[in-house]
Amino acid sequence: MRVSWVSGLVYGLVLVAGLYYALAGLAPDPNLLRLAGFVVCVGLLYAVELLEPRHVVALLAARLVLFAAVAVLDESGLSRVLFLLVPFLAYLRLGRRVGLALGALSLVLLLGSYLVWVPGWYTDAAAVSDVLMFCVGLVLALAMAATATSARDAQQEVTELSVAMERTRLARDVHDGLGHHLTAIAVQLEKSEAFRERDPEAADRAVADARRAARQALEEVRSSVRAMRADTEPFHLPSALADLVRDTDVVLTVVGAQNGADRAALTALYRAAQESLTNARRHAGATAVSATLTFGPRDARLEVADDGRGFAVDAAEGFGLKGMRERARLVGGRVEVASAPGAGTRVTVTVPS
């Protein structure tokens, strides 16, 4: 585990200041043994930073003891700045309340030490300046800890949100892609079973269609895996829709040409087509289904209409329609559904191009 750059920098400044004060002859009574103890204690502080932070309170107590030792051995007096790290580290690792409490305690101890060892300090400009500078440093340390904590929490929220969005996207892909093909396979196998005795050729065609849907499902899975790695391959929506409705009674109409539309937007339209066609086949009992793809100057629009049994639009939406709306919303598009019991369904999805 790497040393915290803030703590490491403060330790380095204290070490340099103490060594300079002693070696430059600024100390009134230089003592090499005292200087050696000072250097060893600063080195121990670096060693504490390298330990795994499993026992936060114990490590904080160890730092506090070493801070006191360094302050006693340091003749320059700069080592008092080390005590600013106590509320700073406590804020980061034990929370806001503990950090503020230890910050207040540090200030009280400083004032208490001046009252005991520096009588009349409040009339000494140098002592008052030291206290004021400590207060400023304390405020800055707590502000830095608060900023770092907010950034850490925000990063954690972003990570959790990214994971949740990825799970939702995968769920939509499974439902919209693989679910569509599995529905087609089930329908064709049911058709094969129903026609096996009466029309063997129709049953064989249904089995062939089911086999083709299974291959498409496999390709869909592979495509999803490739998409997770990089969305670099070109995607031509009219061709994808043509493959989707091949060997079906769906009437596909394409108006305009695909010109540089965003892949995510086109994918949202393709998933919407899969979901709408699956609903028309599986749930609506439709006899006529049409799909119209229109490329305009500012947007692309897909309209899927069927003459099935319809449903009440104000009723609770299923997972498929919710996923369709989520996909469209993510690319700045919208979904409109027009339906009523016995009146068929028309789904219109519009995305910017």
JOGI-V762787 format. One record per pair of residues at least 12 apart in sequence whose ideal C-beta (glycine too) atoms are under 10 Angstrom apart, sorted by the first residue. I is the first residue (numbers start at 0). J is the second residue. Records with the same first field share a line. If there is no record, write none. Layout:
I: J  J
//
This chain:
0: 48  49  50  51  52
1: 48  49
2: 44  45  46  47  48  49
3: 48  52  84  87  88  91
5: 84  87  88  91  140  143  144  147
6: 44  45  47  48  62  81  84  87  88
7: 44  45  48
9: 44  78  80  81  83  84  87  140
10: 41  42  44  45  47  48  65  69  78  81  84
11: 41  45
12: 77  78  80  81
13: 37  40  41  44  66  69  70  73  75  77  78  79  80  81
14: 37  38  40  41  42  44  45  69  73  77  78
15: 41  75  77
16: 73  75  76  77  78  80
17: 33  34  37  38  40  41  69  72  73  74  75  76  77  78
18: 34  37  38  41  73  75
19: 75  77
20: 34  37  73  74  75  76  77
21: 33  34  37  38  73  74  75
22: 34
25: 74  75
26: 73  74  75
27: 74
28: 74
29: 74
30: 72  74
32: 72
33: 71  72  73  74
34: 72  73  74
35: 72
36: 68  69  71  72  73
37: 68  69  70  71  72  73  74  75  78
38: 69  72
39: 65  68  69  72
40: 64  65  66  67  68  69  70  71  72  73  78
41: 65  68  69  72  73  78  81
42: 65
43: 61  62  64  65  68  69
44: 61  62  65  66  68  69  81  84
46: 61  65
47: 59  61  62  64  65
48: 62  88
52: 88  91  92
55: 88  89  91  92  93  97
56: 89  92  93  97
58: 88  92
59: 84  85  88  89  92  93  97  101
60: 85
62: 81  82  84  85  88
63: 81  82  84  85  88  101  105
65: 81
66: 78  79  80  81  82  83  84  85
67: 81  82
69: 81
70: 82  112
76: 129
79: 105  109  112  129  132  133  136
80: 132  133  136  140
82: 101  102  104  105  106  108  109  133  136  137  140
83: 102  105  133  135  136  137  138  139  140  141  143
84: 105  140  144
85: 98  101  102  104  105  108  137  140
86: 98  99  100  101  102  103  104  105  106  137  140  141  144
87: 101  102  136  137  139  140  141  142  143  144  147
88: 101  140  144
89: 101  102  104  105  141  144
90: 102  140  141  142  143  144  145  147  148
91: 143  144  145  147  148  151
92: 144  148
94: 148
95: 141  144  145  148
98: 140  141  144  145  148
99: 141  144  145
101: 141
102: 134  137  138  140  141  144
103: 137
105: 133  137  140
106: 130  133  134  137
109: 129  130  133  134  137
110: 130  133
113: 126  127  129  130
117: 129
164: 325  329
165: 227
167: 322  325  326  329
168: 223  226  227  322  325  326  329
169: 223  227
170: 318  322  325
171: 267  270  274  318  319  321  322  323  325  326  329
172: 219  220  222  223  226  227  266  270  322  326
173: 219  220  223  322
174: 270  273  274  277  317  318  319  321  322  323
175: 219  266  267  269  270  271  272  273  274  277  318  319  322  323  326
176: 215  216  218  219  220  222  223  269  270  273  274
177: 215  216  217  219  220  223  273
178: 216  219  273  274  277  281  318  319
179: 212  215  216  219  243  270  272  273  274  275  276  277  278  280  281  319
180: 209  211  212  213  214  215  216  217  218  219  220  243  273  277
181: 212  213  216  277
182: 212  273  276  277  278  280  281  282
183: 208  209  211  212  213  215  216  243  246  247  273  276  277  280  281
184: 208  209  210  211  212  213  215  216
185: 209  212  281
186: 205  208  209  212  277  280  281
187: 202  204  205  206  207  208  209  210  211  212  213  246
188: 202  205  206  208  209  212
189: 205  209
190: 202  204  205  206  208  209
191: 203  204  205  206  207  208  209
192: 205  206
193: 205
204: 246
207: 246
208: 245  246  247
211: 245  246
212: 246
215: 242  243  245
218: 242
219: 273
222: 234
226: 262  266
230: 262  263  266
231: 262
232: 262
233: 257  262
234: 257  260  261  262  263  265  266  269
235: 257  265
236: 253  257  260  262  264  265  266  268  269  272  292  294  299  301
237: 251  253  255  256  257  265  292  294
238: 253  257
239: 265  266  268  269  272  273
240: 253  268  269  272  273  276  290  292  301
241: 253  292
243: 269  272  273  276  290
244: 272  276  288  289  290
247: 276  280  288
248: 280  285  286  287  288  289
249: 272  275  276  279  280  285  287  288  289  290  303  305
250: 287  288  289  290  291  304
251: 272  288  289  290  291  292  303
252: 289  290  291  292  293  302
253: 290  291  292  293  294
254: 291  292  293  294  295  300
255: 292  293  294  295  296  299  300  352
256: 294
257: 292  294  299  352
258: 294  296  299  352
259: 352
260: 294  298  299  330  350  351  352
261: 299  330  331  350  351  352
262: 330
263: 326  329  330  331  332  350
264: 298  299  326  327  329  330  331  332  348  349  350  351  352
265: 292  299  301  330  350  352
266: 326  330  350
267: 299  301  323  325  326  327  328  329  330  331  332  334  348  350
268: 292  299  300  301  323  326  327  330  332  348  349  350  352
269: 292  301  326
270: 319  322  323  326  327  348
271: 290  301  302  303  319  320  322  323  324  326  327  332  334  346  347  348  350
272: 290  292  301  302  303  323  346  348
273: 303  319  323
274: 303  317  318  319  320  322  323  326  346  348
275: 288  290  301  302  303  304  305  319  320  323  336  344  345  346  347  348
276: 288  290  303  305  346
277: 319
278: 303  305  307  310  317  319  320  323  344  346
279: 303  304  305  306  307  343  344  346
280: 305  307
282: 307  308  310  317  319  344
283: 305  306  307  308  309  310  338  343  344
284: 305  306  307  308  309
285: 304  305  306  307  308  309  343  344
286: 305  306  307
287: 304  305  306  307  343
288: 303  304  305  306  307  343  344
289: 302  303  304  305  306  345
290: 302  303  304  305  346
291: 303  304  347
293: 347  349
294: 352
295: 349  351  352
296: 352
297: 349  351  352
298: 331  332  333  349  350  351  352
299: 332  348  349  350  351  352
300: 332  335  347  348  349  350  352
301: 332  334  346  347  348  349  350
302: 335  345  346  347  348  349
303: 344  345  346  347  348
304: 337  338  343  344  345  346  347
305: 338  343  344  345  346
306: 341  342  343  344
307: 338  341  342  343  344
308: 338  339  340  341  342  343  344
309: 337  338  339  340  341  342  343  344  345
310: 336  338  339  340  341  342  343  344
311: 338  339  340
312: 335  336  337  338  339  344
314: 338  340
316: 336
320: 334  336  346
321: 334
323: 336  346  348
324: 336  348
326: 348  350
327: 348  349  350
329: 350
330: 350  351
331: 349  350  351
332: 348  349  350  351  352
333: 347  348  349  350
334: 346  347  348  349  350
335: 347  348  349
336: 348
//
